[in-house]
Amino acid sequence: MNKHNPNNENIQFPLTNDLVFSLVMQDTDLCKELIQRIFPERKIAELKFSDTYVESQKSLINGIIEKSVRLDVLFIGDDQWYNLELQTTFDEHLPMRGRYYGCSMDMDQIKKGERYNQLKPSYVIFICTFDFYGLDQAIYSFENYDMRNSLPYGDNSYKIIVNTTCSNCLLYT
C-alpha cells in the first residue's frame, strides 16, 4: 500500500502541467508522433530519433546580465533543432518570445571561430491552449522573407504556433 495514495487510485495529471509535459516529451515515440502531426508533409524518419538528443527544461544562459531562457523541450537531431514550448496563458508578446528563444538556440549551436553555415535549421514551436491569432487555424507557420518580392530570407529560422482549441483540428485525432 502506498502511504501517499492509500486507495491506489489512478491519479491523472494534465499534459498542461509543466513537469508532466516535460516527462511525456522525453518519450521519443510520443515526440515523433507530435512532430509528425505538426509537419504532416515531412517524413519524420529523417529526424533519426534514435540518434537525437532530447533535453527537457534546457537552460540557455547567454551572458551575465542578459535574460536567460529555459526551453521546455529541446530536440537536437542531425539536420534540425526543435524547441517545443507549452503555453497555457495568453501573452501578447508571444512572437517576441519566439524571436528570443530562436536567437538563444542559435547562440548555443556554434562556438567562436565556427562558420555560420554550421547553424542547423531551428524551429521554435509553441503549443498553445488558446488561439493566439483568433483565426481558428490548427497551425500558424512563420519564416523570414522579403515582403515586396516574396523572397525567403534563407536563415532557416522558423516559428510555429499550434492552436489546440481549433474547432476542426485534425492535429490531435
Phi, psi and omega per residue, in radians:
M1 nan 2.392 -3.125
N2 -1.566 2.139 -3.092
K3 -1.189 -0.400 3.112
H4 -1.503 -0.327 -3.137
N5 -2.463 1.252 -2.979
P6 -1.083 -0.462 -3.136
N7 -1.620 0.110 -3.104
N8 0.858 0.742 3.121
E9 -1.296 2.612 3.062
N10 -1.355 1.848 -3.105
I11 -1.627 2.238 -3.134
Q12 -2.028 2.475 3.089
F13 -2.115 2.490 -3.114
P14 -1.271 2.626 3.093
L15 -1.080 -0.390 -3.140
T16 -1.299 -0.118 3.021
N17 -1.259 2.258 -3.044
D18 -0.959 -0.812 -3.130
L19 -1.166 -0.767 3.141
V20 -1.078 -0.780 3.114
F21 -1.009 -0.801 3.133
S22 -1.087 -0.743 -3.134
L23 -1.167 -0.753 -3.141
V24 -1.126 -0.701 -3.099
M25 -1.250 -0.174 3.049
Q26 -1.359 -0.201 3.064
D27 -1.445 1.905 -3.032
T28 -1.093 -0.515 3.092
D29 -1.165 -0.741 3.099
L30 -1.158 -0.724 3.113
C31 -1.099 -0.741 3.119
K32 -1.057 -0.764 3.130
E33 -1.112 -0.750 3.137
L34 -1.114 -0.824 -3.141
I35 -1.128 -0.633 3.086
Q36 -1.068 -0.662 3.132
R37 -1.269 -0.548 3.103
I38 -1.325 -0.628 -3.140
F39 -2.102 1.217 -3.044
P40 -1.111 -0.385 -3.110
E41 -1.409 -0.139 -3.100
R42 -1.686 2.672 2.984
K43 -1.567 1.825 -3.033
I44 -1.159 -0.334 3.084
A45 -0.990 -0.436 3.137
E46 -1.180 -0.272 3.125
L47 -1.294 -0.330 3.098
K48 0.886 1.101 -3.069
F49 -1.050 -0.433 3.113
S50 -1.167 -0.435 3.128
D51 -1.827 0.080 -3.043
T52 -1.524 2.466 3.084
Y53 -1.634 2.181 3.140
V54 -2.100 2.198 3.117
E55 -2.351 2.305 3.082
S56 -1.778 2.649 3.138
Q57 0.945 0.774 3.140
K58 -1.299 2.129 3.094
S59 -1.663 2.277 3.068
L60 -2.027 2.051 -3.136
I61 -1.895 1.980 -3.020
N62 -1.558 -0.203 -3.134
G63 3.061 -3.114 -3.080
I64 -1.283 -0.737 -3.066
I65 -1.881 -0.083 3.139
E66 -1.343 2.712 3.077
K67 -1.169 2.239 3.103
S68 -1.510 2.956 -3.097
V69 -2.234 2.416 3.005
R70 -2.081 1.875 -3.109
L71 -1.421 2.374 3.129
D72 -1.084 -0.993 3.139
V73 -2.490 2.226 3.135
L74 -2.067 2.157 3.058
F75 -1.879 2.230 3.078
I76 -2.089 1.973 3.118
G77 -1.947 -3.010 3.128
D78 -1.156 -0.597 -2.977
D79 -1.943 -0.389 -3.016
Q80 -2.616 2.818 2.986
W81 -1.999 2.380 3.104
Y82 -2.191 2.285 3.018
N83 -2.040 2.050 3.086
L84 -1.757 2.187 -3.139
E85 -2.153 2.255 3.061
L86 -1.618 2.184 3.134
Q87 -2.083 1.992 -3.141
T88 -1.831 -0.179 -3.120
T89 -2.131 2.289 3.122
F90 -1.151 2.281 3.074
D91 -2.361 2.065 -3.077
E92 -1.078 -0.293 -3.118
H93 -1.699 0.345 -3.130
L94 -0.948 -0.774 3.104
P95 -1.053 -0.623 3.115
M96 -1.208 -0.617 3.064
R97 -1.101 -0.742 3.099
G98 -1.045 -0.729 3.103
R99 -1.066 -0.817 -3.092
Y100 -1.161 -0.726 3.125
Y101 -1.120 -0.745 3.121
G102 -1.076 -0.763 3.106
C103 -1.083 -0.746 -3.141
S104 -1.125 -0.670 3.096
M105 -1.100 -0.726 3.132
D106 -1.097 -0.721 -3.116
M107 -1.143 -0.406 -3.139
D108 -1.530 -0.088 -3.065
Q109 -1.575 -0.744 -3.058
I110 -2.090 2.658 -3.116
K111 -1.884 2.949 3.132
K112 -0.919 2.303 3.126
G113 1.603 -0.287 3.119
E114 -1.409 2.723 -3.082
R115 -1.499 2.625 -3.121
Y116 -1.126 -0.465 -3.141
N117 -1.204 -0.093 3.062
Q118 -1.449 -0.149 3.063
L119 -1.162 2.251 3.101
K120 -1.494 2.683 3.027
P121 -0.954 2.438 -3.113
S122 -2.220 2.476 -3.128
Y123 -2.188 2.123 2.967
V124 -1.756 2.053 -3.054
I125 -2.054 2.022 3.071
F126 -1.716 2.082 3.042
I127 -1.689 1.859 -2.994
C128 -1.827 2.417 3.057
T129 -1.559 0.459 3.124
F130 -2.696 2.887 3.120
D131 -1.708 1.723 -3.036
F132 -1.015 -0.712 -3.080
Y133 -1.691 -0.162 3.076
G134 1.204 0.404 -3.127
L135 -1.816 0.081 3.128
D136 1.010 0.646 3.055
Q137 -1.721 2.563 3.125
A138 -1.271 -0.697 -3.069
I139 -2.401 2.310 3.013
Y140 -1.960 2.197 -3.084
S141 -2.055 2.397 -3.093
F142 -2.344 2.501 2.951
E143 -2.593 2.762 -3.130
N144 -1.320 2.374 3.071
Y145 -2.763 2.809 3.081
D146 -1.351 2.018 -3.055
M147 -1.162 -0.661 -3.099
R148 -1.143 -0.708 -3.059
N149 -1.873 0.048 -3.050
S150 0.850 0.792 -3.078
L151 -1.839 2.116 3.104
P152 -1.078 2.428 3.112
Y153 -1.180 -0.620 3.052
G154 1.521 0.386 -3.130
D155 -1.594 0.018 3.114
N156 0.968 0.649 3.118
S157 -2.008 2.177 -3.038
Y158 -2.313 2.559 3.043
K159 -2.167 2.335 -3.136
I160 -2.206 2.319 3.035
I161 -2.074 2.082 -3.138
V162 -1.735 2.245 3.126
N163 -1.795 1.844 -3.110
T164 -1.364 -0.077 -3.120
T165 -1.788 0.143 -3.112
C166 -1.002 2.321 -3.048
S167 -1.208 -0.533 3.120
N168 -2.044 0.658 -3.051
C169 -1.277 2.148 3.076
L170 -1.723 0.006 -3.052
L171 -1.094 -0.613 -3.033
Y172 -2.012 0.448 3.135
T173 -1.545 nan nan
